[in-house]
Amino acid sequence: MTGTDPIVIAPDATIFESDIEESFIRASGPGGQNVNKVATAVQLRFDAANAPGLSDRVRQNALKLAGQRATKDGEILIEASRFRTQERNREDARQRLISLLARAAEPPPPPRRKTKPSKGSIERRLKAKSGRSTIKKMRGKIDPD
């Protein structure tokens, strides 16, 4: 993960270190008094709109999956403050970005094949409907004839 090696997620999805921008911010949550002094939370910015390692399909899927985490400029913003150390939060943010891009790189599901109900199932359904109809007719008022 560390270093300048690109992270290959899929054949059409690669993250280069130059596309990721990390900044450290103060976090709420666990950490005691340390939380007021040390910036342990990570704010990771990934420029998906201009990333050369993403195909158009993966780019569109990633921005759609990111939802509120995507900016108007096409950047994906991930904040990680789950852990007490910068290193673990940094690793967590990167893993979340990788899992998001892996989901975006999945191939689309196969198209749905239309099916037709069999004649027997149609007949059974109509027979059941007429059976219910006769039961409900029997619930009506009785004529005194």
N, C-alpha and C positions, 0 to 999 in steps of 0.2 A: 504494500500500500504506500509506503513512504518512498521517497526518491522521485526521479523524473520519469520512471517507466509509465507508459500509458496503461490504463486499466481497461482490459478488453472484457466487455460484458456479453456481447453477441457479435456475430460478423458485421452487423450494421450499427453497432453501438460501442464506441470507445470513448473513454474520458481521458483527456490530457490534463496534466497538472496545471497548465497555463489557463485552462477554462474554469478552474476552481479558485475562489477567493474566500479566505477564512478571516474572520475577525472574532476577537474574544470579548465577551461582555459579562457583566455581573449577573449572577444567577440567583433566583430565589430557591427556596427549598433547603435540603439537607446541607450541612456544612458548618453550623454553629456560627461563631463570630467571624470565622474565616470567610464566610459568604459575603461579608461587607467589605472585605479588603482585597480579595483576589478575584480577577475576572476568569471564571472557570467555564462559563457557558460558551458554546461555539455557535457563531452565526455563519453558515456556509452559503455562499452564493455560487450558483452554477449557471453560466450564460448559455442556456439551451438554444436560444435563437441563433446564436453565432458559433456554436460548437461545430468544428469541422468533422468530428468523429461520429456524428449522428446522421442517419439518413432522414429524409423528410418525414417518412411514416413514423419513425421512432420519435422524432422531435415533436410532431403533432400529438402523438399519444402521450408523451411525457408531460407536455403542458396541460393536456386535458386531465391526466391523472393527478397532477400536482394541485389542481383546483385553486384554493385560496393561497397556497404557497407560491404560485406563479405570479410574477409581476406583469404589468402591461408591456414592459420592454422584452419579455421573453426570458427572464431570469427565474430560476427556481431557488427559493430561499428556505433553508432548513435550519431550525434552531434546535440545538441539543444541550440540555442541561440536566440530564438524568443522573449523571455521576458527579463525584466531587472533584475530579481532576480534569485538567484540560486535555490530556492525552486520551483518556477514555471517552470524553465527550466528542473529541475530534474524530475518533474512530467510529463512534456511534453515528455521527452526522454523515460520514462518508458511507457507512454501511446502509443507512437509510436512503441515500442518493442512489447507490448501486442497486438496491432492491426496487426502487421506483423505476429506474431505467431498465432493469431486467423485465419488469412487468410490461413496460412500454414496448419492449423489443419482442415480446411473445408474438407468434404468428396469429393472424385473425382466425376465429373459429370457422370451421367449414360451413358453407351455406346450408340453410335448412332445406331439406327435401320435403316437398308437399306430399301428404298422404291422403288417401281417401278411405272413409269407413267402409267396411265390408257390407255386403247385402244382409248377411245374417245379423250383424250388429244394428243396422238400421231397423230391421224388422223387430228385433227384441226391444229396442228403444220405443218404437211406436206402439207395440203391444203393451209395454209397461205404462205408457202414457194413457192409453185407452182404459187400462185397468184402474188407474188412479181416478180417471174421469168417472167411471161407473161407481166407484166407492164414494166419491164426493156427491154424485147425484142421489145416492141412497140417503144422504144426510138431510135432504130437503123435507119440506112439510108433507104430510100424508093427506091426500084428498079424502074427504068423508063419503065419497060416492059409494 
